[in-house]
Structure formats: C-alpha cells, structure tokens
Amino acid sequence: MRIAVLLRDRCQPRKCAYECINFCPRVRTGDDTIVKGEKGKPIISEELCVGCGICVNKCPFEAIKIIGLPEALEEDLVQQFGMNGFRLFRLPIPREGQVVGLLGPNGIGKTTAVNILSGNTIPNMGDYENEPTWERALDSFAGTPLSDHMKKVADGNITTAFKPQYVDNLTKVAEGNVKDLLMKVDDEGRLDEIAELMEITDSLNRDIKTLSGGELQRVAISACLLKTADIYFFDEPSSYLDIYQRLRISHILKDLSEKAQVIVIEHDLAILDFLADNIHLMYGSPGAYGVMAHPRGVREGINTFLDGYMAEENIRFRDWSIEFTTHPPREEWESGSLLYFERLKKQFPTFNLETLPGTIHRGEVVGILGPNASGKTTFVKMLADEIEPDDGKVDADVKVSYKPQYIKGDYDGQVVDMYYTQLGERMEDTFYQTEIEHPLELKRLYSHKVSTLSGGELQRVAVGLCLGREADLYLLDEPSAYLDVNQRMIVAKTIRRVMEKSGKSGLIVDHDIYFSDIISDSIMVFSGEGGKWGLGQGPYDMRDGMNRFLKAVDITFRRDAETKRPRINKKDSKKDREQKSAGEYYYL
C-alpha cells in the first residue's frame, strides 16, 4: 500500500520550478502521475506513482511524502482528509473503570481520533469524495471492539465532555467572568465543589482574559468536570501546570475513571505513567499519516515508546531510542566558577522573592524546579539583568542569552529574517548548523512567517535562537512547553550537547521531570506560597536537589529496571514507604 501526501502548508508553488513534476520519470514518459491542481499545488496519483522518491528529494520545501505501508492497514483506514491528505488508521478503545492514555508525536492524529470517538467528526473511512455517514461508518466497525461504542455515539445515546488542547485559545472565544462561564456548563450544581477541588476559587470572580496559562488550564479542566458525561476526553491536561498541580489533576482523573470512561492525551511521561492504566501508542509521519497501535499496559507501552520499536508488529517507528542514564553526582567541577549570586531579594506589591547565595560553574546545566508563581522566572530575569534585585547582586561579568517563558510570535516577517537579524554570520557556522539547526529541524521553518507558526514550532525557533547566540550563560524558561515527547527529548539532548561541546553553562526552568532528569547536572529548588512569597535554594547536586524537591511534593521516584527512566511510586506502597524512611525520594 503506497500513500502520497502533500503537506499543503509547506508547498509554495509560486517559489519553486515545479521540480516534483519536471523530475518525475513517469511524467516524462507521458503519464499524469503529478499534475497541477487548485492554486497550482500538485496532485499526485497514488495508482501511477512508482515510489521512486525523486519528487520527495527534489521538492525545495520538503512538502511531499511518499510512504509504503503494509497492505493490511488499508482495511483499518478510519479518516482521510482529501486527495493526498492526512490519513488515520484505527481508533483507541475506551474502557470502563480505566484511564486510557494516547501517546505519540504532534500531528499524528490523536486529536482527530478523539473528535471521532466523541461524535464531533463522522469518520469517512477513507471515502473523502462523498459526505460521510454514520451508516457507512457503523458497517465498517461491525464486529470490532468499537462497534458498541460507535453505535451509541451515532444514536446519540452517549454523552461526552472534551477538554481542548490549546487552553490559551479560550480567551479568544470566551468573554466575561469565570464563574458565569462555568455556570453555563454546571449540569449538577457542583461549581463550588469543583472550584475547591481544582483550586480556582480565587479565580471565579476574575475576567477570563486576565488568567495565566496555568489558571486557564485549571478552568478548562473544571469546565469539563462540571459536565455530566459517559466519557471524558482530556487533551494535554498538564500543560502550564507545575508538578504539584499535575499530580493533583492525575488523582482527580483517576477518581473520575471509577464512574466514567476517561481518555487522556499527555506528553509528560512521568504523569502519563502515574495516571494511565493502559495506553495506545501512535506512530506514523506527522502531517502525513498516523496509526493507532493496539493497547498495552502503561509500563510496557512507555518502555516500547522509548525504545522506538514494537516487537509484536515488527515495526520500528523511530530510528533512535530515548535513553536515561544513572549518572552519579559530580563531587568537583573540573572548571571553575562562572557566576556567583549573593542572597537576592525582590519585592513586588503582592509577592516577595528571596534566593540564597549560590554558584554556577562553567559547563554546568542547572535544572530549576518548584511550584508555579514561586519566583523561578523572576530569578532567571534577575540573572538575565532584565529585573534589578532590591537587595544583593550577581557577581559576574557574563554574557547572557535568554529564552522567556511566554513566547510572542509577533515578528513581522519570516523566521530566516529574524534569525539573520539576531545571529548574522553565526548561521553559517558549522557548529550551529550541525548541533542546533539540524536536530531542531529549523531549516524547513525558515521560510515560514513567524506569526503563522504553531506553539511547538515557535518553541523550537525560540530555543534555537537562544542557543544560537554567543553567550556564557543560557537561560531557558520552560523550553518543553508545547512540544511532544519526541521533540522534548530532542530539545533536551540538543541543549545538553551544546553545553558540553561549547563548555557553556545553562539554567533551565521546566516542570517535566523526565526533561530535567536528562538535561541537568544539578538542581535549584524553589518553594513558597504561590503568588505571595518564594524561596530559592541551591544549586545542589542531582541527588540532594531532587530529594529536597520530591520531599516537598511528597512523592518518591524509582528507576525502571529496563529503561532507567524515573517512575512515580504509588503513595504508601511498600517501595514508597521504604524510600521515604531512608530519605531517598529519588534514586540515581
């Protein structure tokens, strides 16, 4: 089975010489294998295509994908978005009393699958030329584990509740007081109960446009919980939330699964491991096709995802594996101190921050962990000289490159123009091209306008820009936000490799434990009362820093015997009690 996919957002016929048509050997013999279609964009005949790959390699914008798939998948085609459009194969199976997780890269069809299961989209089963009907879809699902569920969806006998992926879009579609908005979806008069459970009571009387990302996320989850439904869908519920809030949400969703079906799309592997009972891996080519693998137990599923190979299906869906190492803490640094900061204090009208003295060494990557609104970003901005401390000083004359937490895509122009404006000749440097541009896949984004980038694309552009500047210290605030699991691991390894090869230092604020585990040599720990006061301490070595942080969170981590990845122990389990009594909340 061969599929030909045109990534329409990349295709720019006005800027190319139609290399796809002119170099196609079948076209040269007189066949209409590739012809010009609407707006001059090519249409590829899958029946005539011989899969030579010349058009794929010749396209200057990498807009064409020719993919060979097993013939058996043809019977599992659920949705196709037009000629040469994205295809989704198979759907996840909801289960009573369990949280079902979906794990895979962005652009692979997870949200499409959720929309079909919830009834928002009628699957066309590959027949994109005719209007989809439930009758045709139900015939295709007959005799499968999804038959009963899809029949209930088609008949309107199942109610669904959906928490969308991009909660920051809520401010664009909703206006007014948070309480008034939530009351519209409060089916059973449980607003006060849910508000207290989700810790949004203080936000109820505020205008929704004034909320932070974390507050918007909790309001969106609350809106979903307030609805009475048979099945609940949560698309990336941990975004913007700190580890405390992520664990709290996990407990809430696990409790919810005891009385309703729950499906969760999540990129934080530690949280997914803790939350889900079984998971469906998704593989394919982003923007081209996605395949929903058969369900696995959560431990086996995540380990298989990290390995990149499904033994039962004999499918390698990633040509590299994600590895975790049990690196020992460094007792001494071979290089000297880069930066020393005194006890720093900063007072705002409603918030006070204090950080104890500390040192950052040359070549050291410091991970910063702590709850939201505890002063982590303020501390980073003081080191970046964007905020002046009220008391204390930073004792160093270092050049700083800073990536902020909230990225604005308001540059009026293409990505390449923005890069040349800020990086100039450094873009021609071999180190930049091999260690930053290539792994972050920036080249194909250069021709895009900054204002049109998705959240994940904008994040990669911002990380690349930060690392591309000449600096002594790189400060990156939440570089994993908006990224899928593959992209998070790539960004973590890219930052790590740049620091090691250049001998520079990094300070990384992030809430993803896996990300911090891979990237960090040492840890700074922030504590306090969100929005009122914060205290920063460290850097400590990995064992000491993680122990301090996890003790405050009251969770313990163990290493998976097979992959060495961190796994959250169940509260009050034998392993949890043993580690707490030994004072070892985090095993290196």
Buried (B, 14 or more C-beta within 10 A) or exposed (E): EEBBBBBBEBBBBEEBEBBBBEBBEBBEEEBEBBEEBEEEBBBBBBEBBEEBEBBBEBBEBBBBBBBEBEEEBEEBBBBBBEBBBBBBBBBBBBBEEBBBBBBBBBBBBBBBBBBBBBBEBBBBBBBBEEEBBBEBBBEBBEEBEBEEBBBBBBEEEBBBBBBBBBBBEBBEEBEEEBBEBBEEBBEEEBBEEBBEBBBBEEBBEBEBEEBBBBBBBBBBBBBBBBBEBBBBBBBBBBBBBBBBBBBBBBEBBBEBBEEBBBBBBBBBBBBBBBBBBBBBBBBBBBBBBBBBBEBBEBBEBBBBBBBBBBEEBEBBBBEEEBEBEEEEBEEEBEEEBBBEBBEBBBEEEEBBBBBEEBBBBBBBBBBBBBBBBBBBBBBBBBBBEBBEBEEBEBEBEBEBBBBBBEBEBEBEEBBBBBBBEBBEEBBEBEEBBEBBBEBBBBEBBBBBBBEEBBBBBBBBBBBBBBBBBEBBBBBBBBBBBBBBBBBBBBBBBBBBBBBEEBEBBBBBBBBBBBBBBBBBBBBBBBBBEBBEBBBBBBBBBBBBBBBBBBBBBEBBBBBBEEBBBBBBBEEEEEBBEEBBEEEBBBBB
